[in-house]
Amino acid sequence: MSTDRATSFGTEAANYEAGRPDYPFDAVTWMLEQMPHGSRRIADVGAGTGKLTRVLAQAPEAEVVAVDPDAAMLETLRLSVPGVPTFQGTAERMPLPDASVDAVVLGQAWHWVQPSAASAELGRVVRAGGVLGLIWNIRDERVEWVRRLTDIMHSSPAENMVNGPGSDGPRIEAPFTGVETQQWEWTRPMSRARLHQMALSRSYLITAPADERAEITRQMDDLFDELGLDGETTIDLPYVTHAFRSVRA
């Protein structure tokens, strides 16, 4: 997570928390179901404001820690998921001891890491037989208005890695083996205001010049006017959740 875009989210932590979707419980459960019997120590890396952390914390007896490079994001996480220990760090430089966790998961984050270095470092902190889980919520652009929205906002590194033309998905290296993947389709009701918050939490807009952000907002409003989306009315935003899992040799 070394680029300016990768570390830009803290300035929009409130919009990230409000605008980004949570993760389906079934997808998170699937991602972790190969953990060894009795496992409960899970590190959420690139945890952000705790979107994935709060789902992990629902598991009985789970011992979850959250790791993120951005102090502002972790401050929001501590408010949204009280009691979860937080540490500043990255997938390439983990603030955890060797073989100290049973699983490491990254939600909406692997596209920011250096795969070789991250695989090796996460392999250091995950014990043998443990799990690496990766998960993304990607808007379903088979729906025309969603595709138009993405054209306005610009595609993200996540969308290009997981669902882009010719994509083979995330690259995971040793000591993790046997990558499996699964998908879940679902919808989230969104108001005009919430859609703007979602857009403002995206790295492209966060780092864009003010005039470009204003133009993107104007084009989004034109689309929402066309859709009849105003006030408290909502529209179902379709998502496909892509999850991947791999076992540490």
C-alpha positions in Angstrom: 0.0 0.0 0.0 2.6 2.5 -1.1 0.9 4.9 -3.6 -0.7 8.2 -2.8 -4.1 6.8 -3.7 -3.7 3.8 -1.5 -3.0 6.0 1.6 -5.5 8.7 0.7 -8.6 7.4 2.4 -8.1 8.9 5.9 -9.2 12.3 4.7 -12.6 10.9 3.8 -13.0 8.4 6.6 -16.5 9.5 7.4 -17.7 9.2 3.8 -16.0 5.8 3.5 -17.8 4.5 6.6 -21.2 5.9 5.3 -20.8 5.2 1.6 -19.1 1.9 1.4 -21.1 -1.4 1.8 -20.7 -4.0 4.5 -19.6 -7.5 3.5 -22.1 -10.4 3.3 -21.8 -12.6 6.3 -22.0 -15.8 4.2 -19.1 -14.6 2.0 -16.9 -13.9 5.1 -17.9 -17.3 6.6 -16.9 -19.1 3.3 -13.6 -17.2 3.2 -12.6 -18.5 6.6 -14.2 -22.0 6.7 -10.9 -23.8 6.0 -9.3 -22.4 9.2 -8.0 -25.3 11.4 -10.4 -26.5 14.1 -10.3 -24.3 17.2 -8.8 -21.3 15.3 -10.0 -17.9 16.4 -7.1 -15.4 15.9 -7.8 -13.3 12.8 -6.0 -10.2 11.6 -7.9 -7.8 9.3 -5.3 -6.0 7.2 -6.1 -2.8 5.4 -9.0 -2.7 7.8 -10.0 0.9 7.1 -13.0 2.0 9.1 -13.9 -1.6 10.1 -16.3 -2.7 7.4 -14.9 -6.2 7.4 -13.7 -6.1 11.1 -17.3 -5.9 12.4 -18.4 -9.0 10.5 -15.3 -10.9 11.7 -16.1 -9.9 15.3 -19.5 -11.5 15.1 -17.9 -15.0 15.0 -18.1 -16.8 18.4 -14.9 -16.5 20.4 -13.1 -14.7 17.6 -10.0 -12.7 18.6 -9.7 -10.0 15.9 -7.0 -7.4 15.5 -7.1 -4.6 12.9 -4.1 -3.3 10.9 -4.1 -0.3 8.6 -1.5 2.3 7.6 -3.8 5.3 8.2 -4.3 6.5 11.7 -7.5 8.4 10.8 -9.1 5.3 9.4 -8.2 3.4 12.6 -9.7 6.1 14.7 -13.0 5.7 13.0 -12.7 1.9 13.3 -12.2 2.2 17.1 -15.6 4.0 17.3 -17.4 1.6 15.0 -16.0 -1.6 16.4 -15.1 -0.9 20.0 -12.7 -3.2 21.8 -10.8 -4.5 18.7 -7.1 -3.9 19.1 -5.6 -1.7 16.3 -2.1 -1.4 14.9 -0.6 0.7 12.2 1.1 -1.4 9.5 0.7 -2.9 6.0 0.5 -6.3 4.4 4.2 -5.9 3.6 5.2 -4.8 7.1 3.1 -6.5 9.7 3.3 -5.4 13.4 2.7 -9.0 14.6 4.9 -11.9 15.7 5.7 -15.0 13.7 2.9 -17.6 13.5 0.7 -15.4 15.7 -2.7 -15.6 13.9 -4.8 -18.4 12.3 -6.0 -16.2 9.4 -5.3 -12.9 7.7 -8.0 -11.2 5.7 -8.0 -8.2 3.4 -11.2 -6.4 2.4 -11.0 -4.1 -0.6 -7.2 -3.9 -0.1 -5.1 -6.5 -2.0 -5.1 -4.4 -5.1 -2.9 -1.9 -3.2 -0.2 -4.4 -2.1 2.9 -5.8 -3.7 1.8 -9.4 -4.0 5.2 -11.1 -3.6 6.2 -9.1 -0.5 2.7 -9.3 1.0 2.4 -13.1 0.5 5.8 -13.6 2.2 5.1 -11.3 5.1 1.6 -12.6 5.7 2.9 -16.1 5.5 5.3 -15.1 8.4 2.5 -14.1 10.7 0.0 -16.9 9.8 0.6 -20.3 11.3 0.9 -23.4 9.0 -2.6 -24.5 7.9 -4.0 -21.1 8.4 -5.9 -19.1 5.9 -5.4 -16.0 3.7 -8.8 -14.5 2.7 -9.4 -11.7 0.2 -12.7 -10.1 -0.5 -14.1 -7.3 -2.6 -17.6 -5.7 -3.1 -17.8 -4.7 -6.8 -20.7 -2.9 -8.3 -22.5 -5.0 -10.9 -21.9 -3.1 -14.2 -24.1 -5.5 -16.2 -26.8 -2.9 -15.1 -26.8 0.1 -17.5 -27.1 2.9 -14.9 -24.3 1.3 -12.8 -22.0 1.1 -15.8 -22.7 4.8 -16.6 -22.0 5.7 -12.9 -18.6 4.0 -13.1 -17.8 5.8 -16.4 -18.4 9.1 -14.6 -16.5 8.2 -11.4 -13.7 6.3 -13.2 -12.9 2.6 -12.6 -10.8 1.7 -9.5 -7.8 -0.6 -9.2 -10.1 -3.1 -7.3 -12.5 -3.3 -10.2 -9.7 -3.7 -12.7 -8.0 -6.5 -10.8 -11.1 -8.5 -9.8 -13.5 -7.9 -12.7 -11.6 -6.1 -15.4 -11.2 -7.2 -19.0 -8.6 -10.1 -19.1 -8.2 -10.1 -15.4 -7.0 -13.4 -13.8 -7.9 -12.1 -10.3 -5.5 -11.4 -7.4 -2.0 -12.9 -7.5 -1.2 -14.8 -4.3 2.2 -16.4 -3.9 4.0 -18.9 -1.6 3.7 -19.9 1.2 -0.1 -19.8 0.3 -1.4 -22.4 -2.1 -4.6 -23.7 -3.7 -6.6 -20.4 -4.3 -10.3 -20.9 -4.5 -13.0 -18.3 -5.3 -16.7 -17.7 -4.9 -19.2 -15.0 -5.7 -22.4 -13.6 -4.1 -24.9 -11.2 -5.8 -27.0 -8.8 -3.7 -28.3 -5.2 -3.7 -28.0 -2.2 -1.4 -30.6 0.6 -1.3 -28.9 3.9 -1.9 -30.1 7.5 -1.8 -28.6 10.3 -3.9 -26.7 11.6 -0.8 -25.3 8.1 0.0 -24.2 7.6 -3.6 -22.3 10.9 -3.4 -20.6 9.7 -0.2 -19.6 6.5 -1.8 -18.1 8.4 -4.7 -16.2 10.8 -2.4 -14.7 7.8 -0.6 -13.0 6.6 -3.8 -9.3 7.2 -4.2 -9.7 8.7 -7.7 -11.9 11.5 -6.4 -10.0 12.0 -3.2 -6.8 12.7 -5.1 -8.4 14.5 -8.1 -8.1 18.4 -8.5 -11.1 20.3 -7.1 -12.4 21.2 -10.6 -12.5 17.6 -11.7 -14.3 16.5 -8.5 -16.9 19.2 -9.2 -17.4 18.1 -12.7 -17.8 14.4 -11.6 -20.4 15.5 -9.0 -22.3 17.5 -11.7 -22.4 14.5 -14.0 -23.5 12.2 -11.2 -26.4 14.6 -10.4 -27.4 14.7 -14.1 -27.6 10.8 -14.0 -29.6 10.9 -10.7 -32.0 13.4 -12.1 -32.6 11.1 -15.1 -33.2 8.2 -12.7 -35.7 10.3 -10.6 -33.5 9.9 -7.6 -34.1 12.8 -5.1 -34.7 13.5 -1.5 -35.0 10.3 0.6 -35.9 8.1 -2.4 -33.5 5.2 -3.0 -32.4 2.9 -5.8 -31.1 -0.6 -5.5 -27.3 -0.6 -6.2 -26.4 -4.2 -7.3 -23.1 -5.7 -6.1 -21.2 -8.8 -6.7 -19.0 -9.9 -3.8 -15.8 -11.7 -4.9 -14.1 -13.8 -2.2 -10.8 -15.7 -2.5 -9.2 -18.1 0.0 -5.9 -19.8 0.2 -4.2 -22.1 2.8 -0.7 -21.5 4.2 1.5 -24.5 3.5 
